[in-house]
Amino acid sequence: MVYIVTYDLNNPGQNYENVIQAIKDASTGVWCTFWKSSFLIKSNYQTAQEVFDRIKPHLDKNDRCLVIECTSNMQGWLSNSEWDYIKDNILG
């Protein structure tokens, strides 16, 4: 499965490293972060809830996090190498 994970940590002095590591741990080891506070991950988890459950312990109640399952129907403005990585490694 492929998911986009985006987050916004709202308290000053947040430890982003724990959230980022939890997102990476929810992946198969294949992920990209070409955007601020967002990741595209390939995961063995079958639902967005399962991915979120890995991240949730590292969030405060006033933080925001969104996990959405992705398909190969995509469009945007990225470099050719970024598109190639997504197509070959995450969606492929």
N, CA and C atoms as a LAMMPS dump frame, in Angstrom:
ITEM: TIMESTEP
0
ITEM: NUMBER OF ATOMS
276
ITEM: BOX BOUNDS ff ff ff
-5.0000000000000000e+02 5.0000000000000000e+02
-5.0000000000000000e+02 5.0000000000000000e+02
-5.0000000000000000e+02 5.0000000000000000e+02
ITEM: ATOMS id mol type element x y z
1 1 1 N 0.839 -1.169 0
2 1 2 C 0 0 0
3 1 3 C 0.892 1.244 0
4 2 1 N 0.354 2.323 -0.542
5 2 2 C 1.075 3.591 -0.574
6 2 3 C 0.231 4.634 0.144
7 3 1 N 0.892 5.414 0.984
8 3 2 C 0.201 6.439 1.772
9 3 3 C 0.961 7.753 1.694
10 4 1 N 0.213 8.838 1.715
11 4 2 C 0.815 10.141 1.95
12 4 3 C 0.526 10.489 3.399
13 5 1 N 1.564 10.912 4.097
14 5 2 C 1.465 11.275 5.505
15 5 3 C 1.926 12.72 5.621
16 6 1 N 1.085 13.554 6.172
17 6 2 C 1.445 14.94 6.388
18 6 3 C 1.133 15.31 7.831
19 7 1 N 1.934 16.178 8.399
20 7 2 C 1.784 16.496 9.822
21 7 3 C 2.138 17.952 10.082
22 8 1 N 1.611 18.465 11.176
23 8 2 C 1.91 19.812 11.636
24 8 3 C 2.006 19.75 13.153
25 9 1 N 3.2 19.919 13.683
26 9 2 C 3.409 19.879 15.125
27 9 3 C 3.302 21.31 15.647
28 10 1 N 2.326 21.557 16.513
29 10 2 C 1.955 22.923 16.861
30 10 3 C 2.601 23.505 18.108
31 11 1 N 3.205 22.72 18.968
32 11 2 C 3.873 23.269 20.153
33 11 3 C 5.309 23.649 19.815
34 12 1 N 5.782 24.792 20.308
35 12 2 C 7.186 25.139 20.09
36 12 3 C 8.103 24.082 20.714
37 13 1 N 9.226 23.843 20.07
38 13 2 C 10.198 22.903 20.611
39 13 3 C 9.835 21.446 20.423
40 14 1 N 8.946 21.142 19.499
41 14 2 C 8.548 19.758 19.243
42 14 3 C 9.752 18.942 18.792
43 15 1 N 9.729 17.663 19.122
44 15 2 C 10.767 16.758 18.675
45 15 3 C 10.302 16.082 17.384
46 16 1 N 10.626 16.678 16.277
47 16 2 C 10.22 16.158 14.974
48 16 3 C 10.842 14.794 14.694
49 17 1 N 12.009 14.553 15.254
50 17 2 C 12.721 13.31 14.963
51 17 3 C 11.894 12.07 15.289
52 18 1 N 11.173 12.069 16.404
53 18 2 C 10.355 10.904 16.762
54 18 3 C 9.218 10.69 15.783
55 19 1 N 8.579 11.769 15.364
56 19 2 C 7.483 11.662 14.39
57 19 3 C 8.031 11.172 13.057
58 20 1 N 9.107 11.758 12.615
59 20 2 C 9.713 11.357 11.34
60 20 3 C 10.146 9.896 11.385
61 21 1 N 10.752 9.472 12.479
62 21 2 C 11.182 8.078 12.585
63 21 3 C 9.98 7.133 12.587
64 22 1 N 8.89 7.513 13.25
65 22 2 C 7.681 6.672 13.262
66 22 3 C 7.105 6.529 11.858
67 23 1 N 7.14 7.599 11.076
68 23 2 C 6.662 7.536 9.687
69 23 3 C 7.548 6.594 8.881
70 24 1 N 8.845 6.744 9.018
71 24 2 C 9.776 5.865 8.301
72 24 3 C 9.598 4.412 8.74
73 25 1 N 9.371 4.197 10.041
74 25 2 C 9.174 2.842 10.557
75 25 3 C 7.883 2.213 10.04
76 26 1 N 6.897 3.03 9.709
77 26 2 C 5.639 2.519 9.161
78 26 3 C 5.797 2.124 7.686
79 27 1 N 6.92 2.519 7.094
80 27 2 C 7.169 2.186 5.691
81 27 3 C 7.911 0.859 5.584
82 28 1 N 8.029 0.391 4.364
83 28 2 C 8.836 -0.803 4.084
84 28 3 C 10.313 -0.445 4.004
85 29 1 N 10.624 0.816 4.245
86 29 2 C 11.972 1.338 4.039
87 29 3 C 12.043 2.155 2.772
88 30 1 N 10.925 2.19 2.041
89 30 2 C 10.838 2.963 0.806
90 30 3 C 9.918 4.143 1.07
91 31 1 N 10.473 5.342 0.97
92 31 2 C 9.722 6.556 1.244
93 31 3 C 10.421 7.732 0.574
94 32 1 N 9.717 8.843 0.455
95 32 2 C 10.338 10.08 0.008
96 32 3 C 9.674 11.239 0.732
97 33 1 N 10.42 12.318 0.847
98 33 2 C 9.906 13.526 1.473
99 33 3 C 10.414 14.72 0.682
100 34 1 N 9.782 14.954 -0.456
101 34 2 C 10.147 16.067 -1.322
102 34 3 C 9.407 17.339 -0.916
103 35 1 N 8.65 17.278 0.19
104 35 2 C 7.82 18.384 0.654
105 35 3 C 8.045 18.59 2.14
106 36 1 N 7.835 19.787 2.627
107 36 2 C 7.991 20.068 4.057
108 36 3 C 6.862 19.406 4.831
109 37 1 N 7.205 18.631 5.836
110 37 2 C 6.249 17.98 6.751
111 37 3 C 5.317 16.99 6.056
112 38 1 N 5.767 16.381 4.972
113 38 2 C 4.975 15.374 4.268
114 38 3 C 5.88 14.268 3.752
115 39 1 N 5.351 13.052 3.785
116 39 2 C 6.063 11.883 3.28
117 39 3 C 5.132 11.097 2.378
118 40 1 N 5.695 10.461 1.377
119 40 2 C 5.017 9.455 0.581
120 40 3 C 5.719 8.158 0.929
121 41 1 N 4.954 7.176 1.434
122 41 2 C 5.593 5.936 1.897
123 41 3 C 4.946 4.72 1.242
124 42 1 N 5.766 3.699 1.047
125 42 2 C 5.278 2.371 0.693
126 42 3 C 5.23 1.597 2.004
127 43 1 N 4.126 0.913 2.279
128 43 2 C 3.946 0.269 3.576
129 43 3 C 3.314 -1.104 3.425
130 44 1 N 3.613 -1.974 4.372
131 44 2 C 2.944 -3.269 4.448
132 44 3 C 1.631 -3.188 5.217
133 45 1 N 1.379 -2.036 5.858
134 45 2 C 0.107 -1.866 6.57
135 45 3 C -1.022 -1.737 5.568
136 46 1 N -2.143 -2.358 5.888
137 46 2 C -3.276 -2.423 4.965
138 46 3 C -4.255 -1.268 5.092
139 47 1 N -4.148 -0.481 6.168
140 47 2 C -5.077 0.638 6.345
141 47 3 C -4.324 1.885 6.798
142 48 1 N -4.918 3.029 6.519
143 48 2 C -4.363 4.294 6.991
144 48 3 C -4.368 4.331 8.519
145 49 1 N -5.362 3.703 9.139
146 49 2 C -5.434 3.662 10.597
147 49 3 C -4.208 2.975 11.188
148 50 1 N -3.777 1.885 10.572
149 50 2 C -2.598 1.171 11.065
150 50 3 C -1.35 2.047 10.984
151 51 1 N -1.212 2.801 9.905
152 51 2 C -0.072 3.706 9.767
153 51 3 C -0.162 4.796 10.827
154 52 1 N -1.341 5.395 10.968
155 52 2 C -1.523 6.45 11.958
156 52 3 C -1.232 5.95 13.377
157 53 1 N -1.623 4.721 13.672
158 53 2 C -1.38 4.159 15.004
159 53 3 C 0.104 4.111 15.345
160 54 1 N 0.973 4.001 14.353
161 54 2 C 2.427 4.005 14.589
162 54 3 C 2.934 5.41 14.919
163 55 1 N 2.272 6.424 14.371
164 55 2 C 2.709 7.812 14.521
165 55 3 C 2.087 8.469 15.751
166 56 1 N 0.863 8.125 16.049
167 56 2 C 0.075 8.784 17.092
168 56 3 C 0.779 8.919 18.445
169 57 1 N 1.505 7.908 18.941
170 57 2 C 2.156 8.062 20.246
171 57 3 C 3.161 9.217 20.313
172 58 1 N 3.581 9.723 19.178
173 58 2 C 4.591 10.781 19.136
174 58 3 C 3.979 12.162 18.899
175 59 1 N 2.655 12.225 18.876
176 59 2 C 1.949 13.484 18.647
177 59 3 C 1.343 14.005 19.938
178 60 1 N 1.231 15.32 20.047
179 60 2 C 0.476 15.95 21.127
180 60 3 C -0.962 16.138 20.651
181 61 1 N -1.858 16.377 21.577
182 61 2 C -3.278 16.513 21.23
183 61 3 C -3.566 17.703 20.315
184 62 1 N -2.709 18.708 20.309
185 62 2 C -2.951 19.865 19.44
186 62 3 C -2.212 19.762 18.097
187 63 1 N -1.479 18.675 17.863
188 63 2 C -0.817 18.459 16.577
189 63 3 C -1.83 17.996 15.542
190 64 1 N -1.423 18.029 14.305
191 64 2 C -2.264 17.56 13.209
192 64 3 C -1.495 16.513 12.419
193 65 1 N -2.205 15.477 11.983
194 65 2 C -1.601 14.44 11.166
195 65 3 C -2.683 13.878 10.253
196 66 1 N -2.323 13.656 9.012
197 66 2 C -3.267 13.12 8.034
198 66 3 C -2.573 11.998 7.27
199 67 1 N -3.231 10.844 7.191
200 67 2 C -2.707 9.693 6.451
201 67 3 C -3.77 9.316 5.425
202 68 1 N -3.385 9.291 4.157
203 68 2 C -4.322 8.988 3.073
204 68 3 C -3.695 7.94 2.155
205 69 1 N -4.485 6.921 1.823
206 69 2 C -4.024 5.919 0.854
207 69 3 C -3.948 6.564 -0.522
208 70 1 N -2.889 6.262 -1.264
209 70 2 C -2.664 6.854 -2.585
210 70 3 C -2.801 5.812 -3.684
211 71 1 N -3.129 6.282 -4.851
212 71 2 C -3.169 5.442 -6.045
213 71 3 C -2.132 5.975 -7.033
214 72 1 N -2.048 5.369 -8.173
215 72 2 C -1.075 5.817 -9.175
216 72 3 C -1.628 6.959 -10.019
217 73 1 N -2.849 7.414 -9.753
218 73 2 C -3.421 8.565 -10.441
219 73 3 C -2.847 9.814 -9.784
220 74 1 N -1.833 10.412 -10.41
221 74 2 C -1.112 11.504 -9.764
222 74 3 C -0.745 12.578 -10.764
223 75 1 N -0.523 13.753 -10.239
224 75 2 C -0.07 14.878 -11.05
225 75 3 C 0.548 15.897 -10.114
226 76 1 N 1.472 16.662 -10.591
227 76 2 C 2.095 17.692 -9.777
228 76 3 C 3.309 18.259 -10.461
229 77 1 N 4.055 19.044 -9.716
230 77 2 C 5.229 19.704 -10.246
231 77 3 C 6.435 19.251 -9.441
232 78 1 N 7.134 18.268 -9.971
233 78 2 C 8.34 17.716 -9.355
234 78 3 C 9.415 17.608 -10.427
235 79 1 N 10.648 17.417 -9.991
236 79 2 C 11.731 17.202 -10.969
237 79 3 C 11.56 15.821 -11.596
238 80 1 N 12.184 15.616 -12.728
239 80 2 C 12.111 14.312 -13.391
240 80 3 C 12.65 13.201 -12.506
241 81 1 N 13.74 13.467 -11.781
242 81 2 C 14.307 12.432 -10.919
243 81 3 C 13.359 12.102 -9.757
244 82 1 N 12.646 13.091 -9.248
245 82 2 C 11.673 12.833 -8.182
246 82 3 C 10.508 11.995 -8.708
247 83 1 N 9.994 12.344 -9.87
248 83 2 C 8.927 11.535 -10.483
249 83 3 C 9.414 10.111 -10.724
250 84 1 N 10.615 9.964 -11.251
251 84 2 C 11.156 8.635 -11.514
252 84 3 C 11.258 7.82 -10.235
253 85 1 N 11.73 8.429 -9.147
254 85 2 C 11.838 7.711 -7.874
255 85 3 C 10.463 7.234 -7.407
256 86 1 N 9.483 8.109 -7.47
257 86 2 C 8.124 7.743 -7.036
258 86 3 C 7.576 6.614 -7.905
259 87 1 N 7.685 6.752 -9.206
260 87 2 C 7.143 5.736 -10.119
261 87 3 C 7.866 4.406 -9.978
262 88 1 N 9.191 4.426 -9.853
263 88 2 C 9.978 3.193 -9.827
264 88 3 C 10.007 2.52 -8.465
265 89 1 N 10.002 3.29 -7.39
266 89 2 C 10.223 2.721 -6.069
267 89 3 C 8.99 2.667 -5.178
268 90 1 N 8.147 3.67 -5.271
269 90 2 C 7.009 3.725 -4.368
270 90 3 C 5.763 3.139 -5.018
271 91 1 N 5.493 3.53 -6.239
272 91 2 C 4.293 3.03 -6.914
273 91 3 C 4.564 1.776 -7.74
274 92 1 N 5.839 1.525 -8.025
275 92 2 C 6.197 0.392 -8.87
276 92 3 C 6.252 -0.916 -8.17
